[in-house]
């Protein structure tokens, strides 16, 4: 098969790359389509060519022009499959690819974008165009059942095209990236004293999309009420960093918070920490927590779509209600105060990710959808709920 993946290049690099590599290793010809920016080189290093298409997040005019270019490229390249990701590239890309005659067109919602407030024209445009894009596509894939249910409530969408595929990471590959001396070396590099406790949050600095300020407010409560020497490591970069830094200053915890930026040694950072936290208002199925669980780090998340599919509270981690600062602080305190609980949940978390959230299995489900559409486009799509243990 000749397969094209369309999205912003940061998403292709950070979210879709392993799936593209898997498809390439299976003998398919794989092409990326997105802006030729600083994230493109990491895709090309994997032997995957990138065609410059300037899909830009939250920029409808630019995305409209990119859709015209996509139509032309699809006509020229003769793709068997076009697989879109992100909101605007997903809507416009599906429409352009199908109108260009691509025989298999589908989209993955990695998280539901309408959960955050949007300008009226963007929200109205999305409600108008998504049913059209769905009608032209062959399948719409979701990582968790909450997102699928909300999407299915949109007026005019064809619910028979929706399928759950889950999410995962390449567990063995990620575990193999941990250095033997990671914990001691990273803690020394970051100046963490022997009696220090590191709470890490790995997430793009998107405000309020990733819940950084809510997390920092809870950390202020935790630091102020605990005798422990607790520090915070924030890993990631993004347009919301200035707002997050302002929150750190306002909360008076600047001496406890380290901004580590984009790191290539995330496995080592995680192993060096004592607790990994993700406090988002919603997720698809969060990779940062899957990665933390894979290397045996105890995790705390918010009880929201996507995260609750990954963490079974009290079994493989702990969940706290989103927006309740004291509850999140208390949940983190519980994990730090009870080393035996933390150890047990971390072990169970590792087992859960290894057995149920392994990315090659997700990638194989996607290929099965491609094969089905190309061979039997008028027959119902396969279901994967039994494999996901959701039946």
N, C-alpha and C positions, 0 to 999 in steps of 0.2 A: 504493500500500500504506500501511496505518497500522501503524507499527513502534514498539514499545516496547523500550527497553534498560534492563535491571535490574542494579544493582550498588551498591556503596558509592559515594557521590558523588565522592570523591576519584579513584576509578578511572574513573568516567564523565568527569570533567573532564580527567584527565591521560593516560588511555590510549584511551578510546573516542570522545572528542569529535570528532576529525577524521573518523571513520567516520560519525558521526551527521550532521555537516555535509555530507559527501559525499552521503548519502542524501537529505537535505533539498534539496540543490541539484539532485538528479535528479528532484525533484517529489513525493517521498513525504512523508507526514505523520509526523513523528518526535517521540516523547515519551521523556523520561527518567524513571525511577522509582528513587528512592533517598532517603536522609536529606536534609532541607532544612537543610543546614549551611553553613559558610563557603565550600565549594566549589561551591555551587549557582549563585551569581550568574554565574560564568563560563560556565555552560551556558545560562542564560537570556539572556545578552548575545548569544548566537548565534541567538536567536529560537527556541530549543527549550524548550518548557514542561517543568517538573519537577513530578511528583506526589510528595508527601512519603510515602515508605514507609521506616520506620526499620530497614532492614537494617543490622546492626552486626557488624563483623568479630569473630569469636571469641566471639560471644554467642548461643548456641543458643536460649534462651527468647525473647529479643527477636526473633530471626529467625523463630521459629515464629509469633509474632503478626503479623509483617510478611507472612508467607506467606498468612495468612487475609485480610489487607487486599489483597494482590496478587490473590487469587482474586476478591474482590469487584470490584476495579477492572477486571480483565480482562473480567468478565461485563458490567460497565457500559459500557466503552469500545469493545468489539468490535474489538480489535486483529486484524490479519491475521497479524502476526509478533510474537513475544516472544523477544528475544535476551538471554540472561543472561550475566553475567561474575562473577568472584570465586567462592570456594568455597561458603560458606553461601547467599548469594543465588542462586548457580547451582543448587544442589540444590533448595532450597525453591521458588525461582522457577519452575523447569521444571515441578515437580509441580503447583504452583498454577495455572500458565497452561494446562497441558494439561487439567487437571480442569475448568477454566473453559470449555473448548471452543475455545481458540485453534488455528487450523488449521496454523500453522507455529511450532514451538517449538524453539529450539536454544541451545547454550551454546558459548562460547569459553573454553578454558583458556589464559590468557596466560602462565602458567608453572605447573608442577606443584606443588601445595601440600604434598604428602606427603613432599617431600624433607627437610624439617626435622623434628626430633622434635616430637611432639604428645602432649598428655595422652591416656591410654588411652581415655577415653570419647569424645573427639573423633575419634581415629583409628578406633575401632570403629564409631562412628556414621557416619563417612564411608564406610567399606567396606560398610556395610549400605545406606545411602541412595543412593549413587552409581549402582549398577545399576538401582535403581527409577527414579531421575530420568532415566537414559539410556533405559530402556524407554519412558517416557512422552514423551520428546523425539523429534524427527525427525532431528537431527544434532548431533554434538559435534565442534567444530573445534579444531585445534591449530596452534601456530606453528612447532613443530619436531618432527622425527621421534622424538627421544629421549623426549619427553613422551608422545607417542602410544603408543610401545611399552610404557612403564610402565603407562599407563592400561589398555591392552589386556590386561595381565597380571592385572587385577582379576577375581576370580571373579564371573561373572554379567553382565558388561557385553556389550552387543551390538556387536561390533567392526565390523560392516558400517555402522554409523552414524558412524564416525570418519573425518574427512578433514583433510588438511593444507592450510592456506591461506597460511602464511608470515606475515611481518610487515613493516612498512615505516614510513617517515615521508614527509610531503609535502616532498620534497627541495627543489624550487624555492622553495616558500614559506619553508622554514627558511633557505635560503641568502640569500633576499632580506631577512631580518631582520638581517643583519650590517651594522653601521655602518661607513662608510668609514674612520673613525679608530679603530676598536675596539681594535686591539692596543696602540697607544700610550696611548690614553685610560684603558683599564682597568688597564694595568700601572702607570700613574702614580697612578690612584685608589687602588690597593691597595698602593702604596708599594714596588713591586718595583724594585730597583736595576738599573742597566744590565747588570750581569753576572749577573743572577738567572735561574733556570730555574723555571718554574711547572709543577707536576704537578697536574692537576685531576681530581677525582672527583665526578661528578654522579650522585647517587642519593638516594632517600629514606633517612632515618636510621633504618633498621630493623635492630636487632641481634638475632641474627647474620645475618639474611636477606640483607644486602647486602655482607657481608664487610669492613666498615670496619676492624675491629681487625686482621684478617689483613693488610690493605693497609697500615695504619699500622706494623705490626711490620716489614714489608718496607721501608717508607720510612725507618724508623730505621736499618736496615742500610745503605740506600743513602746517606743523609745522612752517616752516620758514616764511610763508606769513599770518599766522593767529594770532590774539592777544590772542586767547584762550589757556588755559593750556591743551594741547592735549597729551594723553598718548596712547601707543599701548600695547595691551595684545595679546601675541601669545600663543595659546593653542595647544598643540600637541607635538609629539616627532617623531624622525626618523633619518635616516642616513645623511640627509642634514643639520642637525642643525649647524655643524661647519661652513659651507659655509654661512649660514644665519647670524650667529653671526659675521662673518668677514664682511659681508655687513653692518650690523648695525654699526660696528666700523668705517668702511670706510666712511659711510655717516654722521658720527658725531652725531648720535641720540641715543647713548647708555643711556643717562639719561631719555629718554622718552619711552623706550621699555622694557617691562617685559616678560621674557620667563617663562611661567607658567607650561610647561611640560604637561604630561598626567593628566587630571582632571576627576574625577568621578562626579563632580558637574557642568557640562557644562550648564545645564539649569539655574542655579543660576548665573554663570559667564555672560551668555548672557543677562539676565534681568538687571544685574548691569551695562551693557555697554550702550553707547548711539548710536552706529552704528556698524553693523556687515558687514564685507567686505570679499569677496572671489575674488581673482585676478588670477585665473587659466587660462592657455591657452586653456583648454578644460575640460569638465566634463561629467559624465553620466547624472544625475540630482542631483545636490549637496545637500547632507544631511545637511551639516552645515548651509546652507541658509534656507532650509526647517525648520530646528529646530529654527533658529532665527525668522523666520516669524511666526511660531506657537506660540511663546511667546510674540509676539508684538514688536519685535525690528526692526527698519528700516534697510534695506539692500541695499548694492551696490555690483554689480557683474560685471564681464566682459562679453561683448557681444559675447559669444562663444557657441558652441554646448553644449546642456544640460542646461546651466545656462539661456540661452534665452528662453528655454521652460518653465522654472519656473517663471522668472521675466518678467513681461510686463512693460517695462520702462515707468515711468511717471504714472503708475497705481498701481503697487504693489511693487515698488522698482525702482532703477535707474541702468542703464547699461552704461559702458564706454568701448571704444575699447581696446582690449588687446594690450599691448606694447606701448601705448601712455601715457607716464608718466603724462604730464601736464593735459591731459583729465581726467585721473583717479583722480588726485588731485582736479581738478575743480568740478568733480562730487561729491566727498566726501564733499568738501567745501559747495556745494549747499545744501546738506542734513543737515549739521550742522548749516548753516546760516539761515535756514527756518524751525523753529520748527513745524509750522502748516503743511507744506509739509511732514515733517518726520512723524508726527502723522497720517496724512491721508493715506500715503503709508503703514505705519505699520499696520493700521487697515485693509486696503484692502489686504495686504499680509497675515495676519492671516486668513481672510476669504477664500482667494484663496487656501492656503494649506489645510485648513479644508475640503474644498469642492472637491478638485481635486487631492490631493497628500497624500491620506491616505493609509498607508501601508497594512492594512488588505485587501483592495480592490485589490491591486497589487498581494498579496499572493493568493487571490482567483482566479485571472486570471491564475496564474501559475498552480494551481491545475486543472483548466479547461483544460489546455494544456495537463497535464499528463493524465487526464481521456480520452481525445479525442484520444491521441496516443495509449493508451492501448486498447480502444474499437474499434477504426476505423483508424488503422495506415495508410491505403492507401488513406483516404479522406483528402481534403485540411484542413489545420489548421484553427481554428477560428480567426477572426479579432477583434481587440479591439479599432480601431481608433475612433469609435463613442463614446465609453465610455471615451476615452481620449480627446474628443472634438477636434480631428484633421481632421475630415471630413468636 
